Amino acid sequence: MVSITTLWIPFTLVASAGQVARNAMQRSLTAKLGTWGATNIRFLFGFPFSLLFLGLVLLASGDPLPWPPFAFWPWLLLGALCQIIGTGLMLLAMTDRSFVVTTAYLKTEAIQTAVFGFVFLGDPLSVMKVVAILIATIGVIITALRPGGEKGFAELKPTAIGLAAAAAFALSAVGYRGAIITVEGVSFVTAATTTLVWGLFLQTLLLTIYLLARAPRILKAILALWRPSMLAGFVGAFSSQFWFLAFALTAAGNVRTLALVEVLFAQGVSYYSFKQPASLREISGIVLIVAGVALLIAA
């Protein structure tokens, strides 16, 4: 019989596959809607589905509708804001770089989490962890820079954007995990889904207000593309539901480590959908990134 505590493994695998599909859908809409318009799709069109998920969860579990405590809101704000920033930066990087390579940059999230822990929390960094960080960093450089002098160094911009996106997603994972575990008196499924609803509501509100003030034509364009946007919103909410379920059961670091399978999923999407096969050099860099992250977690 499968233990509840091990369910985070299939939850993470489902979330990883869904996230790669959602990223591909958002990428195809970026040219029409811009970076922040495509970013808003996952929130604006995902929010109604999160409400549906919560209704189904409450019916199935018999849990009351929880009202989160005060400690919930700062964590939620951290998670929601960093996810907006991370998503926007990710899509911006994807406009300049291969889909699979951008996904590899995002996998440095575990490394950056270790650095944040050392700087802000005083978590120790062993020699093995330092070596792991160096290996993964070398992998990022190999993946990003092409031979040819200035042309190669010009690729540093999307590299920096991808790494910044990874940092934002690392903080977002910590924020959401912190929010979920403050919701007490209900099942872990209800706590995770409640957090998802409030997170998507806050993100939809913030980004919609921003677009109304700065680019109202983008909102009109989003509504005009409601069919593909609805599908992207559903896939986004679906994958987020499983991320949050996994966060409710185990540490965010465990979840993000297993999520390295996204690199393999993204390789398939890049080749079959975008016709972007990775070069031997890029594959070598990706292998180093994955090896560095795996060594970091093993340490």
C-alpha positions in Angstrom: 0.0 0.0 0.0 1.3 3.4 -1.0 2.1 5.8 1.9 0.6 9.3 1.8 4.1 10.7 2.5 5.4 9.2 -0.7 2.6 10.6 -2.9 4.7 13.8 -3.5 6.7 11.7 -6.0 3.9 11.1 -8.5 2.5 14.6 -7.7 5.8 16.1 -8.8 6.1 14.0 -11.9 2.6 15.1 -13.0 3.3 18.7 -12.2 6.6 18.7 -14.1 5.0 17.3 -17.3 2.1 19.8 -17.0 4.5 22.7 -16.4 6.5 21.9 -19.6 3.3 21.8 -21.6 2.1 25.1 -20.1 5.5 26.8 -20.8 5.2 25.7 -24.4 1.7 27.2 -24.7 2.7 30.4 -23.1 5.8 30.7 -25.3 3.6 30.4 -28.4 1.4 33.3 -27.1 4.3 35.6 -26.2 4.7 37.0 -29.7 1.0 38.1 -29.7 0.6 39.3 -26.2 4.1 40.3 -25.0 5.8 38.9 -22.0 3.5 40.1 -19.2 0.3 39.4 -21.3 1.4 35.8 -21.7 2.3 35.7 -18.0 -1.1 36.9 -17.0 -2.8 34.1 -19.0 -1.7 31.4 -16.5 -3.2 33.4 -13.6 -6.3 35.0 -15.2 -7.5 31.9 -16.9 -6.2 29.5 -14.2 -8.0 31.1 -11.3 -11.5 29.9 -12.3 -10.2 26.3 -12.5 -8.6 26.6 -9.1 -12.0 27.5 -7.7 -13.4 24.4 -9.4 -10.6 22.3 -7.9 -11.3 23.7 -4.4 -15.1 23.0 -4.7 -14.4 19.4 -5.7 -11.9 18.9 -2.9 -14.3 20.3 -0.3 -17.0 18.0 -1.5 -14.8 14.9 -1.6 -13.1 15.6 1.8 -15.9 17.0 3.8 -13.5 19.7 5.1 -14.8 23.1 6.0 -13.7 26.1 3.9 -10.6 27.3 5.9 -9.7 30.9 6.6 -5.9 31.1 6.6 -4.2 32.6 9.7 -2.2 35.8 9.7 1.1 34.0 9.2 -0.2 32.7 5.9 -0.4 36.0 4.1 3.3 37.1 4.1 4.4 33.7 2.8 1.7 33.8 0.2 2.7 37.3 -0.9 6.4 36.1 -1.2 5.3 33.1 -3.3 2.9 35.0 -5.6 5.1 38.0 -6.3 8.2 35.9 -7.0 6.3 33.6 -9.2 5.0 36.5 -11.3 8.6 37.8 -11.6 10.0 34.4 -12.4 7.4 33.6 -15.1 7.9 36.9 -16.8 11.7 36.5 -16.8 11.4 32.9 -18.0 9.3 33.9 -21.0 11.6 36.7 -21.8 14.6 34.3 -21.8 12.7 31.9 -24.1 12.3 34.6 -26.7 16.1 34.7 -27.0 17.2 31.2 -26.3 16.4 27.5 -26.9 13.4 26.2 -25.0 15.3 23.3 -23.5 18.3 25.4 -22.6 16.1 27.9 -20.8 14.6 25.1 -18.9 18.1 24.0 -17.9 18.8 27.5 -16.5 15.7 27.2 -14.4 17.1 23.9 -12.9 19.8 26.0 -11.1 16.9 26.9 -8.7 18.1 24.2 -6.2 21.6 25.7 -6.3 20.3 29.2 -5.7 18.2 28.0 -2.8 21.3 26.7 -1.1 23.0 30.0 -1.6 20.0 31.9 -0.2 20.0 29.6 2.8 23.7 30.3 3.5 23.3 34.1 3.1 20.0 34.7 4.9 19.7 31.7 7.2 23.3 30.7 7.9 22.8 27.2 6.5 26.3 25.6 6.2 27.9 25.0 2.8 30.1 21.9 2.9 33.0 21.4 0.4 30.9 18.9 -1.5 28.1 21.5 -1.9 30.6 24.2 -3.1 32.0 21.7 -5.6 28.4 20.9 -6.8 27.7 24.6 -7.2 30.8 25.1 -9.3 30.0 22.1 -11.5 26.5 23.4 -12.2 27.8 26.9 -12.8 30.3 25.7 -15.4 27.5 23.8 -17.0 25.5 27.0 -17.4 28.4 28.8 -18.9 29.1 26.0 -21.4 25.4 25.8 -22.4 25.1 29.6 -22.8 28.2 30.7 -24.6 28.8 29.8 -28.2 32.3 29.7 -29.8 33.1 32.9 -31.6 34.2 35.6 -29.3 31.7 38.5 -29.0 28.8 36.6 -30.4 29.2 34.1 -27.6 29.4 36.7 -24.9 26.3 38.4 -26.3 24.5 35.3 -25.1 25.1 36.3 -21.5 21.9 38.4 -21.4 19.4 35.5 -21.8 21.6 33.5 -19.4 21.4 36.2 -16.7 17.6 36.4 -17.3 17.2 32.6 -16.9 19.3 32.5 -13.7 17.2 35.4 -12.3 14.0 33.5 -13.1 15.4 30.5 -11.3 16.1 32.7 -8.2 12.6 34.0 -8.3 11.1 30.5 -8.5 13.3 29.4 -5.6 11.9 32.1 -3.4 8.4 31.4 -4.7 8.6 27.7 -3.8 9.7 28.6 -0.2 6.9 31.1 0.1 4.2 28.7 -1.1 5.5 25.9 1.1 5.5 28.3 4.1 1.9 29.3 3.3 0.5 25.8 2.9 1.8 24.5 6.3 0.2 27.4 8.2 -3.3 26.2 7.1 -4.4 23.8 9.9 -7.5 21.8 10.8 -8.0 20.4 7.3 -6.5 17.8 5.0 -3.2 18.5 3.2 -5.2 18.5 -0.1 -7.5 21.3 1.1 -4.6 23.3 2.5 -2.8 23.1 -0.8 -5.8 23.9 -2.9 -6.8 26.8 -0.7 -3.3 28.2 -1.1 -3.5 27.8 -4.8 -6.8 29.7 -5.0 -5.5 32.7 -3.0 -2.3 32.7 -4.8 -3.9 32.8 -8.3 -6.4 35.4 -7.1 -3.6 37.7 -5.8 -1.6 37.2 -9.0 -4.6 37.8 -11.3 -5.5 41.0 -9.4 -1.9 42.4 -9.4 -1.2 41.7 -13.1 -4.6 42.8 -14.3 -4.3 46.1 -12.5 -0.8 46.6 -14.0 -2.0 45.8 -17.5 -5.1 48.1 -17.2 -2.8 50.9 -16.2 0.1 50.3 -18.6 -1.2 48.3 -21.5 -5.0 48.0 -21.7 -4.8 46.8 -25.3 -3.0 43.7 -24.1 -6.0 42.8 -22.0 -8.2 43.1 -25.0 -5.8 40.9 -27.0 -5.9 38.3 -24.2 -9.7 38.2 -24.3 -9.6 37.9 -28.1 -7.4 34.8 -27.7 -9.6 33.3 -25.0 -9.6 29.8 -26.5 -5.8 29.0 -26.5 -5.6 31.1 -23.3 -8.2 29.0 -21.6 -6.3 25.8 -22.4 -3.0 27.3 -21.1 -4.8 28.5 -18.0 -6.2 25.1 -17.3 -2.9 23.3 -17.8 -1.2 26.0 -15.6 -3.8 25.5 -12.8 -3.6 21.8 -13.1 0.2 21.6 -12.8 0.2 24.2 -9.9 -2.4 22.0 -8.1 0.1 19.1 -8.1 3.1 21.3 -7.2 1.2 22.5 -4.1 0.1 19.0 -3.2 3.8 18.0 -3.3 4.8 21.0 -1.3 2.2 20.1 1.4 3.9 16.7 1.9 7.6 17.4 1.7 10.3 20.1 1.6 10.4 22.2 -1.5 14.0 21.1 -2.1 12.9 17.5 -2.5 10.2 18.5 -5.0 12.5 20.7 -7.1 15.1 18.0 -7.2 12.8 15.4 -8.6 11.5 18.1 -11.0 14.8 17.8 -12.9 12.9 15.4 -15.2 11.6 18.6 -16.8 14.9 18.9 -18.7 14.1 15.6 -20.4 10.5 16.6 -21.1 11.7 20.0 -22.4 14.2 18.2 -24.7 11.3 16.3 -26.3 9.1 19.4 -26.6 12.0 21.5 -28.1 12.8 18.8 -30.7 9.3 17.8 -31.8 7.4 21.1 -31.4 10.0 23.9 -32.0 12.5 21.9 -34.1 15.3 23.0 -31.8 17.6 20.1 -31.3 20.3 20.7 -28.7 23.9 20.6 -29.9 26.5 18.3 -28.3 27.9 21.3 -26.4 24.5 22.3 -25.1 23.8 18.7 -24.1 27.2 18.5 -22.3 26.3 21.7 -20.4 22.8 20.4 -19.4 24.4 17.2 -18.1 26.8 19.2 -15.9 23.9 21.3 -14.6 21.9 18.3 -13.7 24.9 16.6 -12.2 25.7 19.6 -10.1 22.2 19.9 -8.8 22.0 16.2 -8.0 25.4 16.4 -6.2 24.2 19.4 -4.2 21.1 17.6 -3.0 23.2 14.4 -2.2 25.5 16.6 -0.1 
